[in-house]
Amino acid sequence: MEPIKDDQQPAGSESLPRAVSARDGFDSVLIVGAGSAGQILAKEFQDVERWKLHPIGYVDDNTRLHNSNLVGVPVLGDTAAIPAIVKTYDVDIIVLAIPSMSEADRLRISGIARSTGKKVLSMPPIGSILTGAVGMTTLKAIQTVDVLGRPVVEPDYDSCIQFIRGRRVLVTGAAGSIGSELAQQIARLEPVALVLLDVDESGLHNLSLAIAKECPQLALTTVLASITDERRTRRVFEQHRPEIVMHAAAYKHVPAMERQPDLAIETNVIGTRNVVTAAADVGAERFVMVSTDKAVRPTSVMGASKRLAELEVLRVGATREMSVCNVRFGNVLGSRGSVIPTFEKQIQDGGPVTVTDARMKRYFMTISEAASLIIQAGAYGHPNATYVLDMGEEVAIVDLARRVIELHGLRPDEDIKIQYTGIRPGEKLYEELSLDFEAAHPTLHPKIRMLNGQLTSLNAGEFTNRVESLRTAGREEIMDLIREVDGGVAEPATTQTA
């Protein structure tokens, strides 16, 4: 960058104070936060040449600090002035140096910073610094996860490692977004053996390489198999005899399952029956199924199939010597085919970003949160339970789209248009996490609740026969069964769908 001479500033910048001159070969840095953390960072940049970063100024919303000079670096204005300061002083990098800031402030300020198009880095949260997990000057890039708008839920590590350590664990759907993160987290918790099962050959291979590199002593096995193949599934379980089963294999996309309801039943329901029955037959101690908020009052085939899968798990748990549970999530940020990667691709293509309906809202969580919650729920061991996460407030999809656009340094409706495409078959305007008849109970984790609900109004034999009849059924027959087995509570409210 060209340094600004002492007697010259760019036109229109007269209201801004003078910044520290640029340094040849170094990137110029604007530090957000002139408190102790920001000053430590500025001093580190000045004293340690390997950073190749040179602080030209701070911004801070504390007006008492404005026009002051701290460790040789001036406070140039407040956070609203970031775009003007970046343009005036040709800033290369913006660093957020307020580790104790609220999530709301982090979202707001990172949005302003990303709107400049410059690289944005952040110091870690104060809790991580105080516990020694990271250093004060550890920096990370601001990621799309910053659109979450709430603190990331952390698991109880001690209970999780006590649950997994020394056990044989099998993960179905291991090559998927949730399954692969789940497998990697489990590998770090010291199981005696880890079996990864999926139909995705390349995904399994890549995952096994990553886990083997990080945990070279782990006895790791990959199995190429479909959970819809009952005989092969049973052979896999008999060979490896897992003590803990994490069942993440499923079809999850609503529009695809609306078009192919037979696949939803075959994989999500019959496949789940194959896995949970095989687990019980080989004496597994714990079975945990990944479910979804779409299983509550389902309006889609996918949601209906996951509700039926929940009931299959609970049915086996009620009659066999195995602790079972379902874990319900909202939408996962960053998973394949989810809304964030879709928005990212649309922005890269120049827009428009598509939203089905301006009123649509969803609960969101990160992939790492989802995986850690599955493990945490399994660690509790409550029999025949369904767990849900306190995921904060629902997020309007259109607001999420705007945040993602802004995090790319662009202006919604100006640089990137937002286009409404209309609600798709089977979609709700908003999701729920529990049915009316389910009573929520606290667990040892403040953000996890346990639900105890009735199994089904049908007896076990009749339920099994009705599910079998759905192998070749159409959408309406599936939805009719859902209404019957849940005693009518699955009928969605008229305000939920368009």
N, C-alpha and C positions, 0 to 999 in steps of 0.2 A: 504494500500500500504506500501511497505517496504521503509523507509527513506533512502536517499542517504547519506552516511557518508561524512564528510568533506574531507577526503583524498581519496575518491573513486568516480568515475563516470563510467557509463557503457561504454563498448568499442565502439568506433566510435563516441563518443560525445565530443571529446576533443575540437572541435571548438565552442561548446555552452558554454555560461557563467553559473555560478552556480545559481541554483534556491533556493528559500526559502525552508527550510526543511519541510517535511510533519508533520501533526498534527494528533495524534491518535484520531480516531473516527470521523474525518472530511473528506469530499471529497476534493481532491486537485483541484484547479481551475486555468485555464489559461485564463487571461483576454485579449481580443483583443481590443486594443486601450489604450494608456497610457496617454491620455489627461485628462481633468478635470473629465469627466464622469467616466472613468476607475478608476481614483484615488478615487473618491467618493465611487465607488463600492468596491474597495479593502479595504478602511477604514471601510466601513459598515461590510464587511465579518470579518475583524479583531476584531471589537468591539462588534458585536452582535452574541452571541454564538448560538442563535436559528437557524441561517442560516445553521450551521454545514458545512460551506464552508470555505476553507482556500486558499487564493491566493498564488500561488508559483511563479508567474511571469506574465509579460505582453508580448505581441508582438505588434509592431507598425511599419508601413512603413516609418515613419519619422526617417531617419538614425541618426539625431542629438540626438535622445533620447536613442539610443542603448548604452548599458553598463552603463546607469544611474540607480539610485535607487530612486523610488518615493513612498513616504509614507511607506518605508521599504520593497518595492517590486521591484525586478530588471526587467529591460526591456531585454528580452532574445533574440530578433531578430525581423525579419519582418514576415508578414503573410505567406509568402512562406515556412517559417520554422516551421509552426504549426505541420505538421505530425512528423517531427523529434523531436520536443520538447515534444510532447505528448508521444512519444515512450520512449524517454530518461528519462523523469521525471514522467512517469506513471500517467499522468493527467487523472482525472475522468470526469471533466466537462469543457467545453469551453464556455465562455460568451462573446458575441459580445457587446462591450460597446462604440460604436461610433454612437450615436442616430441621428447624422446629415449626415451619409454616404448616398451616392447616391444608387439608386436601383441596378445599375450595380455592384457597389462595394459590396453591401450586398449579391447579388447573387453569385459573385465570391468568397467572403470570406466564406460565409456559405457553399458553395460547398467544399472548402478546409477543413473546420472544420468537415463537415459531412463525408468526406472521411476517417477520422480517426476511425469512428465507435463509437465515444464517444457521450455522450449527449451534445447537443448544445442549449444554451439559448441566448436570445437577449434582450437588453433594448429596450423600445418603441421608436418610432420616436420622434424627438425633438419637433415637433408641439404638440404632445399629452402631453408632459411634460410641455411645456410653458403654455398651456391652463388649466393645472391642472387636466386633465382627468385621468392621471396616475402619479405615483411617479417616481422619478429618478431611484430608485432601483427596480422598478417593472420589473420582468423578465417573458418572455414567451418562450415556446419551438419554435424552428425553424420548420415551417411546410412545407408540400409539396407545399403550395401556393407560396412559395418563388421562384418557377420556373416561375412565371408569367412574371418577367423581366421588370415590369413597376409599377409606383405607383398605389395603389388601388384608384379608383374614389369614392370620398365621395359625398353624396347627400346634398342638402340644407335642413337641418333639419327643419328649421322654416316653409318653404313652405309646407313640407310634413305633419307636424303636423296640420297646418291650413287646409289642404286638408282632413285629416282623422278625426280629433277630432270632436266628437259629431255626426258622421254619421253612418248609417247602411251600412256595407260592406259585400259583398259576394265574396268568392274566390272559383273558380272551380279548379279541379285538386289539391286540397289543401294538399293531402297526398304525392304528388310528391316532387322531390328535390327542384325545384323552388317554387312550390306552398306552401310547408311547411315553407320555409324561408320567403316567402312573408307574410304568415299568421302571423308568429311570429313577424315580423317587424311591421306589421299593428297593432297588439295587443298592442304594446308599444306606439302607436301614439294616444291612447285614443278614439277609436271608441265607439259609444254608444252600438253597437251590432256587432258581427262578426259571419258570417255563413260560415262554412267550408263544401264544397261539393266534394265528391269523390266516386268512386266505391270500394276503398280499405278500408275495414272495420277496419282491425288492424292498418293500417297507420293513419286513422282518430282518432281512440281511443288513440293511443300513442301521437299524436300531441295535442289532446285536453287536455290530462293530463299535458303535458309540458306547454302549454299556461295558463291553469288554475292555475298552481303552480306559474308562474311568474306574472300573472295578475288576481288575485282572484276576483276582483270586476267586471270584464268584463262579459257582457251577451254573452255567447258563445254557439253556436248551431252547432252540426254536423249533416249532412244530407247524408245518403247513397243513392246515385242516379247516374245514367248514363246520360250524356248530350245527348246521342242518343235517349233517351226516351222523346219525345216531350211533352207528356201529363204530365208526372211526373215533368219534368223541369219547365213547366208552373205553376204547382201547388206550387212548392217550391218558385218560385218568387212571386206568388200571396200571399202566406202566410207570407213571410218575407219582401217583398217590399224593396229590397236594393236600396240605393241611389247611391252607387258606386259598380261596378262589376269589379273584376280582373279575367280575363279568362286565366287560365294556363293549363286547361285540353287539352291534345293532345297526339297522338302517335308521337314519336320523332326520332325513330331509323331507319336510312336509309335502311339497308339491310332487316329488317323485313317488312317494307312497300313496298319494291320492290316485295316481295313474296306475299303480301296480300294487293293489291291496294284498294280492296273494303273496308277494315277496315280504311284505310287512309281517304277515301272520307266520309265514314259514320261518323267517329268521328271528324276528323279535319275540315271538311267542313259543313256537315249537322248538326253535333253537335254544331258547332259555330253558325250556322244560328239559331238553337233552342234557344241558350243562349242569343244572341244579340237581337233577336226578343222579347223574353220574358222580357228582361230588358227594352226595349223600351215601351212595352205594360204596364208595371207597373209604368212607369214614372221615371226610373232611370236617374240620372243626368249625370253620367260619366261611360263610358265603355272602359276598357283598355285590349287589347289582347296581349299576349306574342307571338311574332313571331320569326323568325330566319333568319340569312343571307342566308340560303339555299333556301329561297323563291325568291331570286334574280337570274334571268336566271336559273331556276331550271333544273337540269339534273336528279333528282330523283322524285319518286312518293311522298315521304314525303315533299320535297321542293315544289312541284307543289300543293299539298294539302294545305300547309300553305299559299301559294300565293293566292289560291282561297279563303281561309278563310279570308285573309286580305281584299279581294274584297267584301266578304259578309259583313264584318264589315263596310267598307266604304259605301257600298250600303245602308245599314240601316241608317247610320249616315247622309247621304245626303237627306233622305226623312222624318226623324223623329226628334222630339225635344229632342235629346240626343247627348251629345258630345262624340265622339268615337275617338280612336286612336289605332294604332299598334305600338309595340315596338320590334325592331329587335336586336338580340344578335348574337354574335359568340358562340363558344363552351364554356361550363361552367366547370371549374375545380372542380372535386369532386362530380359531380352529378352521380346518379346511371347509370352504363353502359358507362360512359364517359371514356376518354382515360387514365386519371391519375389513377383511381381505377383499371383499367385493367392492367396498367403497374405495379402497386403496387402488385397485385396478382401474376403476372408473375415473378416478382423479388422474392417474398416469395417462389415461387415454384422452384426457381433456374434458371429461364430463359428457353428459350430465351424470350426477349421482342420483340413483333412483331409490325412492321410498314408496312403499305401497300406499300408505295412508298417513296423513298429518297427525291423526289421533293415536296411532299405534305406539304402544309402550311395551318394554320388555325389562326383565331383570338380567343383569350381566355379571359375569365373574371372569377371572383369568383362568387359563389352562392350569397353571400351577396351583391355584386355589382349589379348582375342581378335583385335581388328583390328591391333594393333601386332605381334602374333606372326605374323600372315599376311604383313605387309609385311617383317618381319625374315627370315622363312623364304625369301621370294622373293628377298631381297637376297643370300642365300648362294649361290644358283644351282647347288647340287649337282644333277646330273641324276638323274632317276628316284628321288627320295628321298621318304620320308615323315617328317615332323617331329612330335614330341610335346613338350608343355610339362611340365616338372617342376612339378606343381600341388600339391605337398605331400601331406598326408594326405587320404583320403576323409572326407567329412563325413556324419554320420548325418542323414537328412532330418528326423527328429523333433527332433534337437538344433537344426537350422536353424529349424524352426518355433518352438521355444521362444525362440530368440534374437530372431526377428522380433517375436514377441509382447511380449517384454521391452523391445525398442527402442521400442515404442509405449506404454511406461509401464504395461503390464498384466501380470497374473500368469497364467502358463500353468496350465491345469487348474482355475483358480479363476475369473478374469475371462473367459478365453477357453478353451473346451474343445478338446482335441485328439481327433479321431475317426479311427479306422483303417478304411479302406474296402476293403482287400484288393488284392493285386497285380493289375495289368491284363495282358491278353494281350500277350505279346512282351516284357514288362519283365524285367530282371534285378534281383537284389538288390544287386549291385555291378557296377561297370564296370571294364574293363581298357583300357590305352592301347596295348598292343602284343601281337602274337602270339608264341607260343613260338619260332617259327623266325626271328624278326626280332632282329637284334643291334643294341643301342643304341650309338651313337657320340657322343662329345661334339662340340659345335660351339663357335664363338667366344663364344657367349652361354652363361653358366653354367646357365641354366634351360631351355635348349632342347636336346633330343637328336634325333639323326638315325637313322632306321631304314632298313636295306636289306633288303627281303624279296623272295622269289621272286614273279614275276608271277602265273602260274597254271599249273596242270598241263595245261591245254588249249592247243593251238596257236591262233594269232591268228584264223584263219578259223573254226575250230570254236567258239571263244569268242564271236565275233560272231554266228554263227548261233544259238547257244544263247540269247544275250541277246535276239535278235530274237523267238525263240519265246516269250519271257516277256511280250510285250506284252499278251497276253490270258490269261496263266497265273494260277493261284491261288496262295495262300500256300505250300502244300507244295511245289509245283514250284520256286518261287523259293528256298526253303530247301534243297531237294535240290541245286540248282545251286551254291549257296554251299559246301555241303559238298564237292562235287566239285572246284570250281576251287581251293579252298584245301587240297586233299588230305586232308580230314578234320579239319584243325586248327580249323575253325570250329565244330565240335560243342561246345556249351557244357557245362561241368561241371555235374553234377546239383545242386551246392550253390548255383548261381547263380540258379536260378529257384525260385519257390515251388511 
